[in-house]
Amino acid sequence: MFAVERDVSGKPPDAHVAARQQQSRPLVETLRSWLEGERRKLSSKHCLAKASDYMLKRWPPFVGFLHDARLCLSNNSTERAVRDIAVGRKH
C-alpha cells in the first residue's frame, strides 16, 4: 500500500483515489480476510487476538483512506509534529 502511495505522490486527488481503489483495495480486502481467519484460530487471551480485535474494531476509519485522498495511510507527519513537544517534556 505504501508503494501505491509513493507512485501517486504529487498527483491530483482523483488520481490518488483511483489508484487506491484499483491497487490498495484488493490488498486491504486480503488483509481483512487474513485477520479474520487468523483471529478464529486464537484464544481471546492471546496477544495476537487482542491486536487483531483492535484492528478489526477500527476497520471503518482505517479504510477511509480508500475514499478520501486527504487521508494519509500513516501518521508519520503527526508523530513528527508532536516529537518536539514530547522531547521537550522529558528535559
VENNORJO-V32527 format. One record per residue. N is the residue number from 0. PHI is phi in radians with two decimals (999 if undefined). OMEGA is omega as a letter, one per 20 degrees, with the letter a starting at -180 (none if undefined). D_LAST is the distance of its C-alpha to the last C-alpha in Angstrom with 1 decimal. Layout:
n:N phi:PHI omega:OMEGA d_last:D_LAST
n:N phi:PHI omega:OMEGA d_last:D_LAST
This chain:
n:0 phi:999 omega:r d_last:37.2
n:1 phi:-1.20 omega:r d_last:34.5
n:2 phi:-1.12 omega:r d_last:37.4
n:3 phi:-1.08 omega:r d_last:39.2
n:4 phi:-1.09 omega:r d_last:36.2
n:5 phi:-1.10 omega:a d_last:36.0
n:6 phi:-1.15 omega:a d_last:39.8
n:7 phi:-1.74 omega:r d_last:39.7
n:8 phi:-1.00 omega:r d_last:36.6
n:9 phi:1.50 omega:r d_last:37.7
n:10 phi:-1.60 omega:a d_last:40.9
n:11 phi:-1.12 omega:a d_last:42.0
n:12 phi:-0.94 omega:a d_last:41.0
n:13 phi:-1.15 omega:r d_last:44.4
n:14 phi:-1.22 omega:r d_last:44.1
n:15 phi:-1.06 omega:a d_last:40.8
n:16 phi:-1.11 omega:a d_last:42.5
n:17 phi:-1.09 omega:r d_last:45.6
n:18 phi:-1.14 omega:r d_last:43.8
n:19 phi:-1.12 omega:r d_last:41.7
n:20 phi:-1.15 omega:a d_last:44.9
n:21 phi:-1.36 omega:a d_last:46.9
n:22 phi:-1.85 omega:a d_last:44.5
n:23 phi:-1.46 omega:a d_last:41.5
n:24 phi:-0.96 omega:r d_last:43.5
n:25 phi:-1.06 omega:r d_last:45.5
n:26 phi:-1.17 omega:r d_last:42.4
n:27 phi:-1.12 omega:r d_last:40.8
n:28 phi:-1.14 omega:r d_last:44.1
n:29 phi:-1.13 omega:r d_last:44.3
n:30 phi:-1.06 omega:a d_last:40.8
n:31 phi:-1.12 omega:r d_last:41.7
n:32 phi:-1.05 omega:a d_last:45.0
n:33 phi:-1.12 omega:r d_last:43.3
n:34 phi:-1.03 omega:a d_last:40.6
n:35 phi:-1.14 omega:r d_last:43.4
n:36 phi:-1.15 omega:r d_last:45.6
n:37 phi:-1.18 omega:a d_last:43.0
n:38 phi:-1.09 omega:a d_last:41.9
n:39 phi:-1.15 omega:a d_last:45.5
n:40 phi:-1.49 omega:a d_last:45.5
n:41 phi:-1.88 omega:r d_last:42.5
n:42 phi:-1.27 omega:a d_last:42.4
n:43 phi:-1.18 omega:a d_last:40.2
n:44 phi:-1.61 omega:a d_last:37.9
n:45 phi:-1.18 omega:a d_last:37.2
n:46 phi:-1.09 omega:r d_last:33.6
n:47 phi:-1.23 omega:r d_last:35.1
n:48 phi:-1.15 omega:r d_last:37.2
n:49 phi:-1.14 omega:r d_last:34.2
n:50 phi:-1.14 omega:r d_last:32.6
n:51 phi:-1.12 omega:r d_last:36.0
n:52 phi:-1.04 omega:r d_last:36.4
n:53 phi:-1.01 omega:a d_last:33.0
n:54 phi:-1.15 omega:a d_last:34.0
n:55 phi:-1.17 omega:r d_last:37.6
n:56 phi:-1.22 omega:a d_last:36.6
n:57 phi:-1.87 omega:a d_last:34.5
n:58 phi:-1.07 omega:a d_last:37.2
n:59 phi:-1.00 omega:r d_last:38.3
n:60 phi:-1.14 omega:r d_last:34.9
n:61 phi:-1.09 omega:a d_last:34.4
n:62 phi:-1.42 omega:r d_last:37.8
n:63 phi:-1.02 omega:a d_last:37.3
n:64 phi:-1.12 omega:r d_last:36.3
n:65 phi:-1.19 omega:a d_last:40.0
n:66 phi:-1.91 omega:a d_last:41.3
n:67 phi:-2.24 omega:a d_last:38.7
n:68 phi:-1.16 omega:r d_last:37.8
n:69 phi:-1.29 omega:a d_last:34.7
n:70 phi:-1.46 omega:a d_last:33.0
n:71 phi:-1.67 omega:a d_last:31.0
n:72 phi:-1.23 omega:a d_last:31.5
n:73 phi:-2.06 omega:r d_last:27.8
n:74 phi:-1.94 omega:a d_last:24.6
n:75 phi:-1.02 omega:a d_last:22.9
n:76 phi:-1.12 omega:r d_last:22.6
n:77 phi:-1.17 omega:r d_last:20.9
n:78 phi:-1.04 omega:r d_last:18.4
n:79 phi:-1.13 omega:a d_last:17.6
n:80 phi:-1.16 omega:a d_last:17.4
n:81 phi:-1.62 omega:a d_last:14.8
n:82 phi:-1.03 omega:a d_last:12.7
n:83 phi:-1.06 omega:r d_last:10.9
n:84 phi:-1.14 omega:a d_last:10.3
n:85 phi:-1.18 omega:a d_last:9.2
n:86 phi:-1.17 omega:r d_last:6.8
n:87 phi:-1.09 omega:r d_last:5.4
n:88 phi:-1.19 omega:a d_last:5.5
n:89 phi:-1.26 omega:a d_last:3.8
n:90 phi:-1.56 omega:none d_last:0.0
